[in-house]
Structures are given as structure tokens and as C-alpha cells.
Amino acid sequence: MTDALVSPERRPSGGPTVALALGGGGARGLAHIHVIEVLDELGIRPVLIAGASIGAILGAAMAAGMPGREIREHTLATIGQPRHIANRLWSLRPAGFSEMVAGGFRLGQFNLERVLKAFLPERLPETFEGLEIPLKVIASDYYAQCECVCEAGSLLPALAASAALPAIFRPVVLDGRVMIDGGLWNPVPFDHLAGKADIAIGIDVIGQPPAGTAEVPNGIDSLYGATQLTMRSIVALKLEKGAPDIYLRPEVGRFRVMDFIKAEEVLAASAGVREELKRALDARFAAIG
């Protein structure tokens, strides 16, 4: 993949180019669907997409040429209904299911690559090279303690590595390197958009525990609440160093990281980001002229 901007003929109506960074946040990241739909509505096709965790998964769908409407329909039909979730997991039997849950139902043992294979749309190609839009998938190298950017080769393992949330999914091995959730190192990878387009957009779905309560969180909520604190700190430092042209935080704070079954609620709660994005784009287009 080249670092040069995409040629003018791929710009929307010959206007400014746009690059998109979709952040990690588990089920909260379903709010990214609004962003994809708005870009579709405005006829804007990003010249580059960077994604971490759920942002990488939804970014891959967009990069494969799926419109936001189709992504929404697929999401609600697969993870938004308990019966369909059960049916898709059951479709992995017999050998597939045993591989998906290696060693029994133990903490952190779900094989995310097999889970994604059951839930992702068939339109996703096998390799990055089959995508219509360049895609950078962010993963975290567990032993090297650094970021890994996947942008070529097999797509599914890279997506699984980027979304391999500790304590739920087992790490993914890529080229001999052990990978875990990319959002832990780079929660909103807008830094990978620098110099790639006229307008860089970052979408932050980290969320935060609901304020106004003195309730002591349970163990799992404490774990992921602490992760949110760390991710928020990383993003704050990155924003100080150089913020993207547009940076939005949809209203998703009240949802937990694994609230995928609440897909419709997440989409309803975060719908306000649609108008925010349109206003921000109008302002940027006007500034660029």
C-alpha cells in the first residue's frame, strides 16, 4: 500500500479526501454504523480506514464495499437477537465448536477467529488485497509490548487479533507473534491517518462508566472500567500531540463492552452522532473551500 493520497478521481465530487479511524469499545462500537451510513448518504468514500477491535471489524465491512444500511441489517439480524446468536454458534458444531471453546468454557478461551467466521458477512474477502478501500487493522503484540499494524495478507486472523479482548478471547498468533486487542495500545488509531487525506475523522467509542452513582462495581465491571481509564489516558495524550480534523464521541457510555445483544439500544442511544458528523463535515468543507 502506498502512503500517497488516493487520486482525485476517487474523491467525492472532486472535493476534499476523507480518511476514517474507528476506535475500539466492544458493543459500544456499533455506533460506528451511524458514521458509515452518514458517509454513504453524503457520497463520501474514505481513501483510508484505520480500525481497532470492533472498529477494525466494521471498518473491514465498509472497506469491502458494504453500505452502512447493509451493515446495520446484518448486525441486527445476527447479534441483535439471542436466537440467531445461538443458531450461528451451533452451526460451528461438532469440531468447530470444540475448537472455538478450547479446553472447555474457561475464562479467556473463546477462539475469536472461529466466532467471527460464524458472524461476519460473507462479502468480506479473504485478504486485505480484496478490499475496495485500504484498511489498517491495529493489534497489540503481547510479548513485544508494541503496536502491530496489519494491512496485507489474510484478513480474518488480523480482525480476530485486533478484537481479542483479554479475559474473554484467547490471544491470536500472527506470524509467530502473540496478539491481543488493538484497542489496548491504540484505542482510536487516528494517528495512522496523518498526511493521508484532507480531512481525518476519529470516532471514539471507549465510553465511561455512568456517573452519578456510588455503587461498587463487580469484578468484571471493575476490570473493564480500569481498562477504559487506561484507554482514555492514551487518547488524551494522543490528542495533545495532534488531534484529527474531526473527533467525535457518540453517547455510548452506559453500555458494557459485551452488550452486543443490545444492538438496537446502542444504535438508538448513539444516533446523535449523525448530525454531529454532518455539522463537522460542513464546517471542514467550508474551511477548505
C-alpha positions, 0 to 999 in steps of 0.5 A: 500500500502506498502512503500517497493520497488516493487520486482525485478521481476517487474523491467525492465530487472532486472535493476534499479526501476523507480518511476514517479511524474507528476506535475500539469499545466492544458493543459500544462500537456499533455506533460506528454504523451511524458514521458509515451510513452518514458517509454513504448518504453524503457520497463520501468514500474514505481513501483510508480506514484505520480500525481497532477491535470492533472498529477494525471489524466494521471498518473491514465491512465498509472497506469491502464495499458494504453500505452502512444500511447493509451493515446495520441489517446484518448486525441486527439480524445476527447479534441483535437477537439471542436466537440467531446468536445461538443458531450461528454458534451451533452451526460451528458444531461438532469440531468447530465448536470444540475448537472455538471453546478450547479446553472447555468454557474457561475464562479467556478461551473463546477462539475469536477467529472461529466466532467471527467466521460464524458472524461476519458477512460473507462479502468480506474477502479473504485478504486485505488485497480484496478490499475496495478501500485500504484498511489498517487493522491495529493489534497489540503484540503481547510479548513485544509490548508494541503496536502491530499494524496489519494491512496485507495478507489474510484478513480474518486472523488480523480482525480476530487479533485486533478484537481479542479482548483479554479475559474473554478471547484467547490471544491470536498468533500472527506470524509467530507473534502473540496478539491481543486487542488493538484497542489496548495500545491504540484505542482510536488509531487516528494517528495512522491517518496523518498526511493521508487525506484532507480531512481525518475523522476519529470516532471514539467509542471507549465510553465511561462508566455512568456517573452519578452513582456510588455503587461498587462495581463487580469484578468484571465491571471493575476490570473493564472500567480500569481498562477504559481509564487506561484507554482514555489516558492514551487518547488524551495524550494522543490528542495533545500531540495532534488531534484529527480534523474531526473527533467525535464521541457518540453517547455510548457510555452506559453500555458494557463492552459485551452488550452486543445483544443490545444492538438496537439500544446502542444504535438508538442511544448513539444516533446523535452522532449523525448530525454531529458528523454532518455539522463537522463535515460542513464546517471542514468543507467550508474551511477548505473551500 
